[in-house]
Amino acid sequence: MLVSSLSFSIMQVFVKLSSEEVGTFEQTFFRNLVSLIIAAVMVRRENLQVFQEIKRGGWALWGRSFFGFLGIVLFFYAAGHARQADVAMLNRASPVFVTLLAGIFLKEKITPVKIASTILCLVGAYIAMQPSFDSLLAALLAAVVSGMAYTMLSYCKNFTHPSAIIFHFSALSTVCAGLMMLPNLVIPSPKVFVMLLLIGVFAAGGQFFLTYAYQQAPASEVSIYQYSGVVFTAVFSYAFLGETLSKSSIIGGIVILGAIFWVFENTRKEKNT
């Protein structure tokens, strides 16, 4: 999950850099097109019967793909119009919704440590945020729908192969984004075209590691580690976009990392007992 967060944070930098020339749907199209190509190769190599896998996934698979696509569009819009650290912090509120939805619909055990660590992560995000309301609202909405998508993703692990899940999500998102970008299609410059491809490459890496993580562990546990992306994004934004790190951002990041480490240590001790 940490590798997934790192990949998505690098992707976010390229989203910001390319947003001045191309629109959100065009970015979303390239983000999912690369994932679709990689997923198609994986499906072929593993000799999966895609239609059977989709049928087994049922409503949960379609819900995961739809809410995942909606979350990407909202997140890309926010990333193109606001400070990256702020966007990342609000978007990482999705684990709160994952934890709640997993407890309600997946009947996962919500331990006091998970509740407390989630609250700590939110406190850390609040300390670090310097939000402007406009586009950051999109980041918060992205967190809500992403929470729905990740909960359905965790449910799908009982029926559908990870490569088939990624293929379905990438295919639906590519088609929807492709249709929506046509009215405002922009032919990108060579530099921005490379950025769009890199958005797809790092998004694909993050998506594969994220899907694998949700296949291997409970959703409410895995979701906590997504907060590491806040720290990664803050560092990359400072290094490559010139966005400054305030003292409150640093303190908030330390609180978030402390909560993640707490969950990690608690999980390790539970497995050893």
Backbone hydrogen bonds, N-H to C=O, Kabsch-Sander energy under -0.5 kcal/mol:
donor,donor_aa,acceptor,acceptor_aa,energy
5,S,1,M,-2.3
6,L,2,L,-2.1
7,S,3,V,-2.3
8,F,4,S,-2.4
9,S,5,S,-1.9
10,I,6,L,-2.0
11,M,7,S,-2.2
12,Q,8,F,-1.9
13,V,9,S,-1.2
14,F,10,I,-1.4
15,V,11,M,-1.9
16,K,12,Q,-2.1
17,L,13,V,-2.2
18,S,14,F,-1.9
19,S,15,V,-0.9
19,S,16,K,-0.6
21,E,18,S,-1.3
22,V,18,S,-2.0
27,Q,23,G,-2.0
28,T,24,T,-2.5
29,F,25,F,-2.3
30,F,26,E,-2.0
31,R,27,Q,-2.4
32,N,28,T,-1.9
33,L,29,F,-2.3
34,V,30,F,-1.7
35,S,31,R,-0.8
36,L,32,N,-2.5
37,I,33,L,-2.1
38,I,34,V,-2.3
39,A,35,S,-2.9
40,A,36,L,-2.4
41,V,37,I,-1.8
42,M,38,I,-2.2
43,V,39,A,-2.8
44,R,40,A,-2.0
45,R,41,V,-2.5
46,E,42,M,-2.0
47,N,44,R,-1.0
48,L,43,V,-2.1
50,V,48,L,-1.2
53,E,49,Q,-2.4
54,I,50,V,-2.7
55,K,51,F,-2.2
56,R,52,Q,-2.2
57,G,53,E,-2.0
58,G,54,I,-1.8
60,A,57,G,-0.8
61,L,57,G,-1.0
61,L,58,G,-0.5
62,W,58,G,-1.8
63,G,59,W,-2.6
64,R,60,A,-2.5
65,S,61,L,-2.2
66,F,62,W,-2.6
67,F,63,G,-2.6
68,G,64,R,-1.8
69,F,65,S,-2.2
70,L,66,F,-2.4
71,G,67,F,-2.3
72,I,68,G,-1.9
73,V,69,F,-2.2
74,L,70,L,-2.1
75,F,71,G,-2.4
76,F,72,I,-3.1
77,Y,73,V,-2.1
78,A,74,L,-2.2
79,A,75,F,-2.9
80,G,76,F,-1.7
81,H,78,A,-1.3
82,A,78,A,-0.7
87,V,83,R,-2.2
88,A,84,Q,-2.7
89,M,85,A,-2.2
90,L,86,D,-2.3
91,N,87,V,-2.7
92,R,88,A,-1.8
93,A,90,L,-1.7
94,S,91,N,-1.6
96,V,93,A,-1.3
97,F,93,A,-1.0
98,V,94,S,-2.5
99,T,95,P,-3.0
100,L,96,V,-2.0
101,L,97,F,-2.9
102,A,98,V,-2.9
103,G,99,T,-1.6
104,I,100,L,-1.9
105,F,101,L,-3.2
106,L,101,L,-0.7
106,L,102,A,-1.0
108,E,102,A,-1.8
111,T,109,K,-0.9
115,I,111,T,-2.1
116,A,112,P,-2.9
117,S,113,V,-2.8
118,T,114,K,-2.0
119,I,115,I,-2.1
120,L,116,A,-2.3
121,C,117,S,-2.2
122,L,118,T,-2.1
123,V,119,I,-2.4
124,G,120,L,-2.7
125,A,121,C,-2.4
126,Y,122,L,-2.4
127,I,123,V,-2.5
128,A,124,G,-2.0
129,M,125,A,-1.7
136,L,132,S,-0.8
137,L,133,F,-1.4
137,L,134,D,-1.0
138,A,135,S,-0.6
139,A,135,S,-1.0
140,L,136,L,-1.9
141,L,137,L,-2.4
142,A,138,A,-2.3
143,A,139,A,-1.6
144,V,140,L,-1.7
145,V,141,L,-2.3
146,S,142,A,-2.2
147,G,143,A,-2.0
148,M,144,V,-1.5
149,A,145,V,-2.3
150,Y,146,S,-3.0
151,T,147,G,-1.8
152,M,148,M,-2.1
153,L,149,A,-2.1
154,S,150,Y,-2.2
155,Y,151,T,-1.7
156,C,152,M,-2.2
157,K,153,L,-0.9
158,N,155,Y,-1.4
159,F,156,C,-2.3
160,T,156,C,-2.9
165,I,161,H,-1.9
166,I,162,P,-2.2
167,F,163,S,-2.3
168,H,164,A,-2.4
169,F,165,I,-2.4
170,S,166,I,-2.8
171,A,167,F,-2.5
172,L,168,H,-2.5
173,S,169,F,-2.3
174,T,170,S,-2.5
175,V,171,A,-2.2
176,C,172,L,-2.4
177,A,173,S,-2.6
178,G,174,T,-2.3
179,L,175,V,-2.1
180,M,176,C,-2.0
181,M,177,A,-1.8
182,L,178,G,-0.8
184,N,181,M,-0.9
185,L,182,L,-1.4
193,F,189,S,-2.8
194,V,190,P,-2.0
195,M,191,K,-1.7
196,L,192,V,-2.5
197,L,193,F,-2.0
198,L,194,V,-2.3
199,I,195,M,-2.3
200,G,196,L,-1.8
201,V,197,L,-2.4
202,F,198,L,-2.6
203,A,199,I,-2.0
204,A,200,G,-2.3
205,G,201,V,-2.1
206,G,202,F,-2.5
207,Q,203,A,-2.7
208,F,204,A,-2.5
209,F,205,G,-2.1
210,L,206,G,-2.3
211,T,207,Q,-2.6
212,Y,208,F,-2.3
213,A,209,F,-2.2
214,Y,210,L,-2.3
215,Q,211,T,-1.2
216,Q,212,Y,-1.2
216,Q,213,A,-0.5
217,A,213,A,-1.2
221,E,218,P,-0.8
222,V,218,P,-2.5
223,S,219,A,-2.4
224,I,221,E,-0.7
225,Y,221,E,-0.6
225,Y,222,V,-1.2
226,Q,223,S,-1.3
227,Y,224,I,-1.7
228,S,225,Y,-1.6
229,G,226,Q,-1.8
230,V,227,Y,-1.5
231,V,227,Y,-0.7
232,F,228,S,-2.1
233,T,229,G,-2.7
234,A,230,V,-2.0
235,V,231,V,-2.1
236,F,232,F,-2.5
237,S,233,T,-2.7
238,Y,234,A,-1.8
239,A,235,V,-2.2
240,F,236,F,-3.0
241,L,236,F,-0.6
241,L,237,S,-1.3
243,E,237,S,-2.0
246,S,244,T,-0.6
250,I,246,S,-1.9
251,I,247,K,-2.4
252,G,248,S,-2.6
253,G,249,S,-2.2
254,I,250,I,-2.0
255,V,251,I,-2.1
256,I,252,G,-2.2
257,L,253,G,-2.5
258,G,254,I,-2.3
259,A,255,V,-2.0
260,I,256,I,-2.2
261,F,257,L,-2.5
262,W,258,G,-1.9
263,V,259,A,-2.1
264,F,260,I,-2.3
265,E,261,F,-2.6
266,N,262,W,-2.4
267,T,263,V,-2.6
268,R,264,F,-2.2
269,K,265,E,-2.2
270,E,266,N,-2.2
271,K,267,T,-2.0
272,N,268,R,-1.2
273,T,269,K,-0.7
273,T,270,E,-0.6
